[in-house]
């Protein structure tokens, strides 16, 4: 069983500020790193899937980076808006991609107007 | 395009009862998996499948059975429900290359065992 850890557990950010949070995962047998956004009363929604060391992906004001050698990924949100309030999950495969995902416990982000 | 459909949305069971949580996807995805979500625990993998006729255990498989007779359907069976199985259950699917597309989740089934 992989150990995927996210920090911080929760985060309060003022509207308009930028923020970032961390996902750490085992670097051995790395296959892919997923980020999901999970709004209350909805289902997790895929944001990014990253596979290569040094990968950077962007979707609007949200971006992510990947370091597979040291086993961490950062998610950045620029100019936070109230609609960014959600729990952000990262997840990794244990190997080969033929299995399901091991999720971290998430970072609960609250944007304060 | 319905995506991933889970039924029922809510269910209350008595201890010892059995039931099947249904999951169907219409995207011709090969990969399907079941997760449970408990407070403070995050999403934990119960069972997964890489295609019809192929299933395997995840992190917390005890008390659950699965089968994959078709590409579309991946039901989760609780054989004898226990209060510890009170949880929200999510089904997810992905194309044959989850590293490219990620997983699509269903809306969840909230199960209470009394």
Contacts between the chains, C-beta under 8 A, distances in Angstrom:
chain1	res1	chain2	res2	distance
A	1	B	59	5.5
A	31	B	99	6.3
A	32	B	98	6.8
A	32	B	99	3.7
A	34	B	98	8.0
A	34	B	102	5.5
A	34	B	103	7.3
A	36	B	102	7.5
A	42	B	107	7.7
A	43	B	90	6.8
A	43	B	105	4.0
A	43	B	106	6.4
A	43	B	107	5.4
A	43	B	108	6.4
A	44	B	43	7.6
A	44	B	90	7.4
A	44	B	92	7.9
A	44	B	103	7.9
A	44	B	105	4.9
A	45	B	105	7.5
A	46	B	101	7.5
A	46	B	102	3.2
A	46	B	103	6.4
A	46	B	104	7.2
A	48	B	102	7.8
A	49	B	98	7.2
A	49	B	99	5.7
A	49	B	100	6.5
A	49	B	101	6.9
A	49	B	102	4.7
A	51	B	99	5.0
A	89	B	42	7.3
A	89	B	43	7.1
A	91	B	43	7.7
A	93	B	98	7.5
A	93	B	99	7.9
A	97	B	97	7.8
A	97	B	98	5.8
A	97	B	99	5.6
A	98	B	50	5.3
A	99	B	45	7.8
A	99	B	48	6.0
A	99	B	56	7.1
A	99	B	58	7.5
A	100	B	31	8.0
A	100	B	33	3.9
A	100	B	35	7.5
A	100	B	45	4.2
A	100	B	48	3.9
A	100	B	58	5.4
A	100	B	92	7.9
A	101	B	33	7.4
A	101	B	43	7.8
A	101	B	45	6.7
A	101	B	103	6.9
A	102	B	45	6.8
A	102	B	59	7.2
A	103	B	35	7.6
A	103	B	42	4.9
A	103	B	43	4.2
A	103	B	44	7.5
A	104	B	42	6.3
A	105	B	40	7.2
A	105	B	41	7.2
A	105	B	42	4.0
A	106	B	42	6.1
